[in-house]
Amino acid sequence: MAYMFYTTVSAGLLAPLSFTTATFSGGEFVYKLMTNDYVAVSGAISTISHDLGFDVMDEQGYATPRDTADLIYTVFFDDSSKLPGGTTRFATGALINKGDKDVKSRLLEMNKSIPEVNEGKLSKDTRYEVGHLPKVQAISLDHPFTGGAWSSLFMRYKCRNTDALTRFIS
Protein backbone atom coordinates (compact mmCIF):
# COMPACT_ATOMS: atom_id res chain seq x y z
CA MET A 1 0.00 0.00 0.00
CA ALA A 2 2.82 2.39 0.87
CA TYR A 3 4.51 1.62 -2.46
CA MET A 4 1.28 2.42 -4.36
CA PHE A 5 1.00 5.74 -2.50
CA TYR A 6 4.66 6.54 -3.24
CA THR A 7 4.33 5.77 -6.96
CA THR A 8 1.18 7.87 -7.38
CA VAL A 9 2.71 10.83 -5.55
CA SER A 10 6.00 10.62 -7.48
CA ALA A 11 4.04 10.33 -10.75
CA GLY A 12 2.55 13.76 -10.08
CA LEU A 13 -0.92 13.10 -8.67
CA LEU A 14 -0.65 15.78 -5.97
CA ALA A 15 1.68 18.15 -7.83
CA PRO A 16 0.06 21.50 -8.62
CA LEU A 17 -0.48 22.57 -12.21
CA SER A 18 1.87 25.39 -13.10
CA PHE A 19 1.36 27.21 -16.37
CA THR A 20 3.81 29.62 -17.97
CA THR A 21 3.86 31.47 -21.26
CA ALA A 22 6.86 31.28 -23.52
CA THR A 23 7.89 31.37 -27.14
CA PHE A 24 8.24 27.92 -28.68
CA SER A 25 11.22 28.13 -31.00
CA GLY A 26 9.93 25.72 -33.64
CA GLY A 27 12.21 24.15 -36.21
CA GLU A 28 12.75 20.93 -38.10
CA PHE A 29 10.85 18.03 -36.51
CA VAL A 30 11.62 14.34 -37.11
CA TYR A 31 8.59 12.47 -35.84
CA LYS A 32 6.43 9.35 -35.76
CA LEU A 33 2.80 10.06 -36.70
CA MET A 34 0.47 7.70 -34.86
CA THR A 35 -3.17 7.11 -33.98
CA ASN A 36 -3.44 5.41 -30.63
CA ASP A 37 -4.51 6.03 -27.06
CA TYR A 38 -2.95 8.80 -25.01
CA VAL A 39 -0.69 6.49 -22.99
CA ALA A 40 1.03 5.33 -26.21
CA VAL A 41 2.88 8.66 -26.18
CA SER A 42 5.16 7.38 -23.40
CA GLY A 43 5.98 4.36 -25.58
CA ALA A 44 6.78 6.63 -28.53
CA ILE A 45 9.06 8.75 -26.34
CA SER A 46 10.83 5.60 -25.14
CA THR A 47 11.25 4.31 -28.70
CA ILE A 48 12.74 7.59 -29.90
CA SER A 49 15.04 7.79 -26.86
CA HIS A 50 16.19 4.22 -27.57
CA ASP A 51 16.70 4.97 -31.28
CA LEU A 52 18.92 7.92 -30.31
CA GLY A 53 20.92 5.73 -27.92
CA PHE A 54 19.81 7.59 -24.82
CA ASP A 55 19.06 4.45 -22.82
CA VAL A 56 21.72 3.92 -20.20
CA MET A 57 21.85 0.66 -18.24
CA ASP A 58 21.96 0.99 -14.47
CA GLU A 59 23.75 -1.36 -12.05
CA GLN A 60 20.86 -3.85 -12.13
CA GLY A 61 20.64 -3.96 -15.93
CA TYR A 62 17.55 -1.77 -16.31
CA ALA A 63 17.41 0.94 -18.96
CA THR A 64 17.22 4.40 -17.43
CA PRO A 65 16.29 7.00 -20.04
CA ARG A 66 18.19 10.27 -20.30
CA ASP A 67 16.25 13.48 -19.73
CA THR A 68 14.86 14.39 -23.14
CA ALA A 69 13.21 17.71 -22.24
CA ASP A 70 13.77 20.32 -24.97
CA LEU A 71 14.49 17.57 -27.50
CA ILE A 72 11.49 15.22 -27.73
CA TYR A 73 8.04 16.76 -28.12
CA THR A 74 4.51 15.50 -28.77
CA VAL A 75 1.91 17.38 -30.79
CA PHE A 76 -1.72 16.29 -30.32
CA PHE A 77 -4.13 16.80 -33.21
CA ASP A 78 -7.41 15.75 -31.61
CA ASP A 79 -9.29 15.87 -28.34
CA SER A 80 -9.32 12.18 -27.41
CA SER A 81 -12.50 12.65 -25.38
CA LYS A 82 -14.38 13.46 -28.60
CA LEU A 83 -13.12 10.46 -30.59
CA PRO A 84 -14.48 6.94 -30.35
CA GLY A 85 -12.46 4.37 -28.47
CA GLY A 86 -10.25 6.91 -26.70
CA THR A 87 -7.82 7.25 -29.61
CA THR A 88 -6.10 10.39 -30.76
CA ARG A 89 -3.73 11.38 -33.54
CA PHE A 90 -0.35 12.63 -32.41
CA ALA A 91 3.20 13.19 -33.63
CA THR A 92 6.05 12.46 -31.25
CA GLY A 93 9.56 13.31 -32.33
CA ALA A 94 12.79 15.19 -31.94
CA LEU A 95 13.07 18.92 -32.55
CA ILE A 96 16.30 19.35 -34.48
CA ASN A 97 18.52 22.25 -33.44
CA LYS A 98 21.14 23.64 -35.79
CA GLY A 99 23.92 21.55 -34.27
CA ASP A 100 21.90 18.30 -34.11
CA LYS A 101 21.98 17.11 -37.72
CA ASP A 102 23.32 13.73 -36.55
CA VAL A 103 20.08 13.29 -34.56
CA LYS A 104 18.06 13.64 -37.77
CA SER A 105 20.24 11.22 -39.72
CA ARG A 106 20.26 8.68 -36.88
CA LEU A 107 16.46 8.66 -36.66
CA LEU A 108 15.94 8.49 -40.43
CA GLU A 109 18.44 5.63 -40.57
CA MET A 110 16.02 3.64 -38.38
CA ASN A 111 13.48 3.69 -41.25
CA LYS A 112 15.61 1.12 -43.11
CA SER A 113 14.46 -1.58 -40.69
CA ILE A 114 10.74 -0.63 -40.86
CA PRO A 115 8.65 -1.69 -43.89
CA GLU A 116 7.35 1.22 -45.99
CA VAL A 117 3.80 -0.11 -45.99
CA ASN A 118 3.13 -0.78 -42.36
CA GLU A 119 0.02 -0.31 -40.28
CA GLY A 120 1.59 -1.18 -36.95
CA LYS A 121 0.09 0.33 -33.83
CA LEU A 122 3.41 0.27 -31.97
CA SER A 123 5.86 3.15 -32.14
CA LYS A 124 8.74 0.81 -33.02
CA ASP A 125 6.79 -0.23 -36.14
CA THR A 126 6.09 3.35 -37.28
CA ARG A 127 8.39 5.11 -39.74
CA TYR A 128 9.95 8.52 -39.09
CA GLU A 129 8.82 11.52 -41.12
CA VAL A 130 10.26 15.03 -41.37
CA GLY A 131 8.29 18.24 -40.94
CA HIS A 132 8.59 21.74 -39.55
CA LEU A 133 7.05 23.18 -36.39
CA PRO A 134 6.41 26.95 -36.46
CA LYS A 135 7.66 29.47 -33.92
CA VAL A 136 4.64 30.35 -31.74
CA GLN A 137 3.60 31.84 -28.43
CA ALA A 138 2.67 28.89 -26.23
CA ILE A 139 1.42 27.94 -22.81
CA SER A 140 3.65 25.46 -21.09
CA LEU A 141 2.46 23.09 -18.39
CA ASP A 142 5.00 21.76 -15.93
CA HIS A 143 4.16 18.22 -14.79
CA PRO A 144 6.56 15.83 -13.06
CA PHE A 145 6.99 12.88 -15.39
CA THR A 146 8.60 9.62 -14.39
CA GLY A 147 8.39 7.99 -17.82
CA GLY A 148 5.74 5.51 -16.74
CA ALA A 149 2.08 4.86 -17.42
CA TRP A 150 0.95 6.42 -14.13
CA SER A 151 2.53 9.76 -15.08
CA SER A 152 0.84 9.65 -18.48
CA LEU A 153 -2.56 8.91 -16.99
CA PHE A 154 -2.27 11.57 -14.29
CA MET A 155 -1.06 14.14 -16.79
CA ARG A 156 -4.05 13.43 -19.04
CA TYR A 157 -6.43 13.78 -16.11
CA LYS A 158 -4.84 16.97 -14.83
CA CYS A 159 -4.51 18.60 -18.27
CA ARG A 160 -8.23 18.19 -18.72
CA ASN A 161 -8.67 20.56 -15.82
CA THR A 162 -9.73 23.29 -18.22
CA ASP A 163 -10.85 25.55 -15.35
CA ALA A 164 -7.22 26.05 -14.29
CA LEU A 165 -6.18 26.73 -17.88
CA THR A 166 -9.08 29.14 -18.44
CA ARG A 167 -8.19 31.04 -15.27
CA PHE A 168 -4.55 31.24 -16.39
CA ILE A 169 -5.45 32.57 -19.84
CA SER A 170 -7.82 35.24 -18.48
Order of alpha helices (4+ residues) and beta strands (2+ residues): alpha-beta-beta-alpha-beta-beta-beta-beta-alpha-beta-beta-alpha-alpha
